[in-house]
Structures are given as C-alpha cells and as structure tokens.
Amino acid sequence: MHFRVGKETAQIINRAWSNGQPDKSFLAALRHSTSIDNRKAVNTWPLIFSIMDKQDLSVSGKPTFAEIAVYTGLHCYAIYQQGSPQLVYASNTKENNNRTLFKALSIIRNQNNEDALDRRVRQILISTNIDSIINELPHLIAILKAANNKSLIDFGQLSQDLYNYQLNNYFARQIKLKWGQDYYWMQESKDNKPEANNG
C-alpha cells in the first residue's frame, strides 16, 4: 500500500487554486462528471494526469484504484467548493485533527440531530460496494454544504481512504471503522462527563 493518492489529490486541488482564484472550468467539469472515464471529465484530464504518478495510471483503459479514488475526492471537493470565495480544502494534521469529512458531518449531526444524515452515513458504513459509496458521498457533501458549515475538509485524506478501501476487505473494514469513529464520537459529551469515583 502506498500513500501517494492523498498527496496527488492535494496537489491537484492546490494547482487548481492558483493565485487565490479557482479554475472554474476545471471545477465545473469535476462537478458534472462522477467518474474519470466520463466524457464530461475529459477537461479535467490535463491537470489530473500531469500530477498523478505514472504507476497510478491505467494501462488498459479501465480506471485504476488510484484514479477512482483521486477523481472521487476531487468531485466531492468541487461540489463543496462551489460558491465559496475561500478555499475549502485543508490538510488534516496532528495539530488540527478535525478536518476529515466524517468529523465535519458529526458537527452538523450534533447540532441538528439529522435523521436523514444518519441514514445516509449508515448506508456507507454497511456498504460492501465501492460504487455505492462513491454514489452516496456527493449527497453527504451536499448536506454538509446546505448546513452552511464552515469546516475545511481534507479531500486528500478522503481520496486516500477510498484508495485503501478498494485494496481488500481488511482495509475496507479499517476505513469504515475510522469513518464511524469520526462520525459518532462526540467530544462535548466526553468533556462534560463526570469523573468516575474511584474511592
């Protein structure tokens, strides 16, 4: 397993956001095509393929795990970025460990107790099919965006997770566990929990 995919996605996003301005045609093409082999995605290829490692590119015409993961992360980013004057991407670091998609979703869940959001997240967590997850993710992004949430999201990490998910069932279970922990764990309830009486 390699960790290039997240870095490639981040590089593409940063390149598309040059001089503080988004590449609007690139983002529009990303929004209107859900897969890298869609004819509407052709306008995204020059930037994507110029950055991705040759080992991550298809030799048969069938998209690789890396191409699927990078494109899905970028598609989600483009949906979230639309209409925002500021870059909505930021890397998830140890110093600021709250920039994963599912942590951002947990914030609006805790604020609004959204049953519809719970149902959509649950569909992803029980799914065994990468295509179903890819189809569901844009709906989650749209819900997050509609909630007027200001969270910055690490779409590179999302791409890396999607790549790892495709490798085998073991990694898929790891990724879903991580997503579930990010979504369901509530910091506020832990901070306000009374200390156990040990005496």
N, C-alpha and C positions, 0 to 999 in steps of 0.2 A: 504494500500500500504506500502510495506517495501523497504528499501534501501540496502539490503544485496547483491543484484545481482552485482552491480558495485564493491563492495568490494571483492566479491568472484572472479570476473574476474581479478582484480588487483593482488590478492594473487596468483592465478594460474600463471599469467604471471611472477611474481617475483620468484615464486618457479621454474618455467621452465628456469629462467635465473639465475642459481646459480653459484657463484664464477666467475661472469663476462663472463660466457660461456652459450650459448643457448643449450637447449636439442633438438638436431637436429632431432631425430626420432619423438619426440612429435610434433615439428613444421611441419615436413613433413606430418604426419598423419592429422594434422589440415588443411593443405593446400589442401590435396587431398580428403577431405570429407566435404560436405557442410552442413551436419546435424548430430546431435549427435547420431541418430539411424542408420546411415550408417555403413556398415560392416567395412569400412576403418577407422572409428572413434574409433574402439574398443581399439586401442593402446593409445588413449587419456583418456580413462575412469579412469584408476588408479589414475592419478593426479587430474582430474576434480572432480570425486566423493569423493575423500578423503578430498576435501576442501569445497565443497558445503554443505550447511545446509540440514539436513535430510528433513525439511519441503519443500525444493525446489526440491526434487527428486520425480520422478514418482512412483506411486504405481501400475499403470495399464499397464505400458509399452508404453504408449503414452507420448511423451516428454511434460514436463510442460512448462509454460511460461518462468520460470526461466532457465530451461535447454536450451530452444531455444535461449534465449537472451544471456546467457553466451557463448554458443557454437558459435553463430554468431559473437560476439565480438572477441572471440579467433581466429576464422577463418580469420577474417579481419586483426587481429594483425599478424598472421603467414604470410599472403601474404605481408604485409608491412615490416615485419622483414627480409624476405628472402634476403640474400646477404649483409646485413648491419652488420658491426662488432660491432656497438654500439646498445644498447637497444633503440628501437624507441617508447617505451611507457613512458609517464609521466602523473601524475595526473593533472587535471585542477583545479587550486586553485584561490582564490581571488587575490593573488599576481601576478599570471601569468595566466590570464583568456583568453588564446588564444590557448588552446590545444584540442578543440573539432574537430571532423572530418570535420564538415562543415565550421569552421573558417579556417582550413588548406586549404580546397578546394577553399575558397574565395580568398586566396592569389594567387593561380595559375590562378584563373579566372581573377583577376585584372591585373595580369602580362601578360597574353596571350589572354584574351578575347575569351575563348574557347567556341564556339557554341555547340560543341558536349558535353562538360561538362554541360552546361546549360540544354541541353535536358535531360541528364541522371538525373540531380538533380530534374528537374521539374517532371519527371516520378515518383520519390519517393514522392515528395510533394503532388502530386494529387492522389497517390495510396490510396486505402482503404483496401488493402490486405497485410498482414504481409509477406506472402510468396513472393510476388512481390518485396517488399522492401529488403528482405533477398537476393534475387537473384540479385538485382541491386547493392547492396553495394560493393561486391568484384570488380565490374567494376570501381566504383569510386576510390577504393583503388589502383587499377592498374593504373588509370590515374594519381593519385597523385604521385605514385611511379615513373612512367615514366617521370614525370616532374622534377625528381631529387630534389624534395622538401625535405628539412631537418627538417620539422616540427615534433615535438614529439606529439603523439596523445594519448588522454585519452580513451583507449579502454574499460576501466571500465565504463566510462560515456556512451559510445555508448551502451554497454550491458544494463545499467540501463534504458536508453531511450527506447530500444527495449522491455524491460520488461513492462515498463509503457504503451507503445503504445498498447500492447495486452490486457490491463485491460478493457478498454471500449472506446467508441467513443470520450468521453470528453477528456480523457488523450491523445488519439491519435491526436486529433486536437492541443492540447497543445504542444506535441512533434514536430509536423510538423511546427507549428508556430515558435518554438525555432530554429529548423534547418534552416528555411527560413531566420530568422533574422541573424543567424550566417553567412549564405552564401551570402546574398545580401547587408548587411550593410557594407559600406566602410569607414574605419577610415580616409583614406587620404582625401577623399572628404569633410569630416566634418572638418578636421584640416585646410583645405585651403579655406573654405567657408568664405566670408567676413561677418563681423558682421553687424547685422541689424541696420539701422539708426533709433534710437528711438526719435530723436529730430526733 
